[in-house]
């Protein structure tokens, strides 16, 4: 074929140039490659065998394969699959264990090392056989069960061993099906919801970067226009002051001219008097001499000297800082994630509607007499705590997996799991938040003047802590990054407290849109603020639920649809609200008694603690 001929000629030319000591040109007679891996061809050399081009010139042949692969009909949509063993015959069967294509003749050769371990199926039914894990203790057997207590795969022999004595088991196919359903749902969520949102975020950021220069050019242009305006205003001020100076100069001139005229008038009278007395002095006439009256006294008294001082201009010192503030103000660079929040708030294409009749799908006995908190870890595992110094981890089957005893020996007031899946718990008696890492307890936060109450780890890894003052008169929410305080939320825009000032529980959670939701049990309200701490809404119960007893929210959580769920201890039910605080419905048909702790898993199953029974009920409430 044209494709084969081109590749073979390329091989021949390359070998002549670079490897004259290798196989002769005559040995290169044909070329084949695996259609499943078009960039990993198998080159057949007569008398030598099949070699990979990586051993010859992979770095160069990849280019020609890319350029010429469309010339080969074997890479087209109409191509038939070929046997992975002989690489020539059309595929007939498939090994579901080894995941290779096989023609009829090659099947026998493929299973020659042991029929039992291979799973030969028709090619059309490939990847349909479940591959059970081999038992580590009994290599000849497969594990068809999973131990509910240990979580390990077991074979029939393991079931009868002392290690699993008294344990219960579940078929791995059942677990497999459940996980497959989760994977299918997660795949749809990624493809139809999460990834498109990230694509929009990427597009938005790319647009922002593309418009960055233009935006800053507009900013500097505005500054330049302001500068030009200032120059015009300064010129106007200077011209006005010059006009005022001109007017002052004319007044100055008039004053001096008037005084000069007066002096000249007196000077003229003096000249006239001097001429008159000179005539009398030379005259012999008696009458003029006798009538002469001296004016020396009159003219000796000089007129007051008029002194007009030139005005001066006193420039004020230039205060650059004041000038800078008067000129204008550049707002600081903001790093708020408003655009991302808007994207996350867009309608979810995989809307999971509420079930008409929620149902309890599992009940876990924890052994607590006074049950307080539950938090989801992963893989259907939960941490639980009550009025003891023990924090217990259970799997989905109710088997105890781990137990932690608090360092102080006192009860934890609340628990949470951080992004690294390490356990966190609060101790309000000593005012600390502690972290359990690799079985070791370390202090994360120590408060002075405040007592930590409830905890929540946000989607960004921050820790939200509700707390009250030592005097039990104030309450607030504080955001931490590690042990560093980042934000305090305590008052609304009018300066009024957002939360009741007391030591009662204030369970807290973060919604998908980054709202911070607090169940203020004493106030009988769910208080929701945005990520900046500004009040969004307040929910105080719904008349259809709180007919007989007032609303008393205990724990609070959110689900994948940004719905808010809160446990009403007084009315023995769960209130479900949308992200804007509108009541949707309640869960009151699951025989709940004093629901307290609350959390949801990654597929929106709800875990509910019953305060006095010590039970965790797993409730399915969405379709």
Buried (B, 14 or more C-beta within 10 A) or exposed (E): EEBBEBBBEBBBEBBEEEEEEBBEEEEBEEBBBBBEEBEBBBBBBEEEEEBEBEEBBBEEBBEBBEEBBEBBEBBEEEEEBBBBBEBEBEBBBBBBBBEBBBBEEBBEEBBEEEEEEBBBBEBEEBEEBEEBBBBEEBEEBBBBBBBBBBBBBBBEEBBEEEEBEEBEBBEBEEBEEBEEEBEEBEEEBEEEBBEBBEEBBEEBEEEEEEEEEEEEEEEEEEEEEEEEEBEEEEEEEEEEEEEEEEEEEEEBEEEEEEBEEEBEEBEEEEEEBEEEBEEBEEEEEEEEEEEEEEEEEEBEEEEEEEEEEEEEEEEEEEEEEEEEEEEEEEEEEEEEEEEBBEBBBEEBEBEBEBBEEBEBEBEBEBEBEEBBBBBBBEEBBBBBBBEBBBBBBBBBBBBBBBEBEBBBEEBBBBBBBBEEEBBBBBBBEBBBBBBBBEEEBEEBBEBEEBBBBBBBBBEEEBBBBBBBBEEEEBBBBBBBEEEEEEBEBBBBEEEEBBBBBBBBBBBBBBBBBBBBBBBBBBBBBBBBBBBEBEBBBBBBBBEEBBEEEEBBBBBBBBBBBBBBBBBBBBBBBBBBBEBEBEBEBBBBEBEBEBBBBBBBBBBBBBBBBBBEBBBBBBBBBBE
